[in-house]
Amino acid sequence: MRLATWNVNGLRARLDYIDLWLQDRQPDIVGLQELKTPDDVFPHEHFEALGYQALVHGQKSWNGVAILAKHPMTLKQQGLQDQEDFGARLITAEVTTPEGTVFDFTTVYCPNGKTLEHADFGRKLEWYKSLNAYWQQNAVAKHLICGDFNIVPEAIDGWRGEKGEGTIFYTKEERQHLQDFVDLGLTDLFRNRYPDRQEFSWWDYRGGAFHRKHGLRIDFLLATQPLVDATTEVIIDRDYRRKIEDLTASDHAPVFADLNI
């Protein structure tokens, strides 16, 4: 079973590129973020032709999340309580595998925060508190949450290393809120498998950041222990951060994990 996350940075602008990746990598379930697409124009039939059912929590011009799945799934949650004025940022489905395994799959597009001085920074921390509360109220044994978390967990996860400390994405406050969430029984699948490997999932379009290796690892697959135990590989798919056939990539790379479930 291949589970994936990808901030596509505009679904309609990236549709042909997404098709290439889906056909090449053949994920079973994908969490997509930053759709910038309202529900009523989401291309359900397009993805159905590729073998995927879609559940969507969209929004015009900004934010938006979706789950694509080859297997039966039912909607469990759209959005966070008291946080919908901050945009469409969370969706959860219950998925049933062909072998009969049932688990929850959540994808999130966590707030950016903009700058330490901006009002959105405080709202970002409050959003994380709401995410924490949602998780505690909806605990299940098998649950994977993935997405763009907009926080650099450790110095190894950012190209600036310790020089980034105290700046947006690297602050103690952000990291503590992320750690408080992870401490609810979750494991970062990539870091668990590769404790010392420096790889990034996001690179700014500007300044040749991708080729200069000036990136951040802010896109995660976090899972409860039964899914951690079933994980056999985790890949940050840098090949799909490059231009392909004149199609422009997102500024994020897809991240996927293979699990025996």
N, C-alpha and C positions, 0 to 999 in steps of 0.2 A: 504494500500500500504506500503510495507516494503522496505526501501531504506538503503543500507549498504555500508560501506567502509572497505577495508582490505588490508594492506600491507602483501603480502603472502611470501615475501623473497625467491623468486624462484618458479615459477609456476610448472615446471616439477617435482621438488623435492617434491612438496606439493600437487600434483593433487589428490591423493586418500583422503587426509585429507580435501581438499576443497570440494570434493564430499560429504563427511559425513556431513559437515556443511550445504551445499546447501540443501541436502535432509532433514535435521533436522529443520533448521530455515526457509526454503522456502522464501528467499528474492525475491522481484519482480525485483529489479535492484541493481547491485553491482558494485562499483568502485574498481578495483584491482590495486595495485601498486607493484613496484619492481618485475616485471615479470622475468627479465633476460632471455627473450625469443624473438627471432626475429619474425617478422610477418609471414614469410613463414613456420614456424613450429608450429605456434599457433594451439592448438587442437580444432578447430571449431566444428568438428563433435562430439567430446566428449561432449562438452557443449550442442550442439543441442539435443543430446540424453537425456539430463536432462531437456530440455525445454527452453534453453537459446540461444538467438542470441548474438553474440559477435562483438564488434568493438574494434580494437586493434591499438595501436601505440607502437610497440615493439622495442627491441634492444638486440643484442647479449651480454650476460654475465652481463649486468648492466641495471639498470633503467627499463623503460617500464611500460605502463599503459593500462588498458582495461576496457570496460564496458560490463557487462553481463545483459541482460534484457529478461524478459518473454513477454514483450509487444513491439509493433512496435517502432522502433527508426531509425533515420537517422543521419549520421555523419555531424557535423557542423564545427569541428575544430580538427586538430592534431598539437600539438606543439605550442610553443610561438614564435612569430616573433623575430628574432635576438638572440634566445636562444637555437636553436637546437644543437649547438655544445656542450651544457651542458647536452645533453641526451634527450631521449624521456620521457617527464614528464607531458604532459597534453593532454587530449582528452575530447571533448564535443559532446554530442548527444542531439537531440530533441526527446522526448518521448511522445507517446500518450497512455493514459490509456484506459481501456475498457469503462469507462464512458465518454470518449471524452476529458478529461483534457489534455492539452498540456503544457509541461514544459521542460526546459533545465536541463541536468544533466552533470556535469563536474567532472572529477577526476584528481587529481594531485599528483605527487611525488616530493615534494619540495626539493631543494638541502640541503644536510646535513651541509656543511660548514667546516667540519673536525675540525679545531682549529681556534682560533682567529688570529693566526699568518699566517695561510695558505692562499694562493691566493683565494681558493674556498670560503672563508668567504665573501670577497668583492663581488665575483660573485653571491653568494647567495642573498645578498641584492639587486643587480642589477636584478636578476631573479624576485624577488618580485615586483620590480618596473614595470617590463614587465607584470607580472600578473595583477597588478593594471590597467595598460593601456589597456590590453585585456578586462578586465571586464567592464571598462567604455565605450569602443568602441562597446561592444556587450551586452548591458544592455537589459534584458527582465524582465517582472514582476515576473514570476515564474521561479526560478533558484536555484538549489542546487549544491554546490561544496563540494566535500569531498576528503579526502586523508590523506597522511602523510605530515604534514606541518613542521615537524622538528623544532618546536619552542614551548617552554613551556610558555603559556600565562601569568600565575600568579604563585606565590609561592605555592599555593595549588595544582598546577598541576604537581609538582615534589616532589619526596620523600625527597630531601634535603631541601625543603622549601626555606626560605630566605638565607640559606647557599650556595645555588647554584647561587645566584645573581652574574652577571658579567662573568659567564662561558658560554661556547658554549651552545646554545639553550635558555639561560637565560638572554642574554645581552639586554640592553636598545635598541640598534640599531635593533636587530631582532624583539623584541616585538613591537617597533614602526612601523616597516614595516608591521607586521601582523595586528596591530590595524588600520593602514591606509587603509588596504584592507577591513577589517571588516566594517569600517566606510562608505564604499560605499553602505551600505544598507543591510548588512548581520548580522545574529545572529547565535551564537554557540548553536546548539540545546541542547547539553548535559548540558552546563553550565546554559543556560536559564531555563531548567527544574529543575536542581539540583544545585542551586547557592552555597551551602555550602558543597557539597559532594566531598570527595577526592577519586577519582578512577583513575587508570592508564590504558594506552592502549599499552605500550611498556615496556619490561623488558629485560635487557641484558641476553644472554644465560649464561654468566659467573657468578661465585660466588653465585649461588643460588638466584639470584636477585628476581625471581618471588615469591619464597616461603618466602623471607625476606621482600617482599612488597617494594622493591627498584625499582620503576618504574617511568615513565613519561606519562603524557597525551599529546600526540602530534598528534593524529589521530582525525580529526574533521569532523562533518557534519555541514556546514554553509549554511544558507538558507535565501532567501528573505521573506518578511513579510507574503505573502499569504501562504507559506509553513510552516512558523513558527506557524501561527494560526491553521493550520491543524494537527499539531503534537500532538500525544497522548501519546507517550512513547519513551524513548531513552535508549539504553542498550549498555554498554561495555561488550562484551561477553567473560568474563574470562574463562568460561568452555572450550572454544576453543583456549586457550593458553597452555593447558596441553597435554601431550602425551596421545594418544588414540589408542588402539589396535596396539601398537608398532609403531605408526605413529608419527613422530616428528612435533610439531606445529611450526608455524612462531614465531618470537620473538615479533610480534604484535598480539593483539587480534582484532577480528572483532568488528566494532561498527555499530549498526543499529538503525533506527528510524521507528516508525509506524505512518503513516499519513492517515487522512481521505480525500483522493483525488481520 
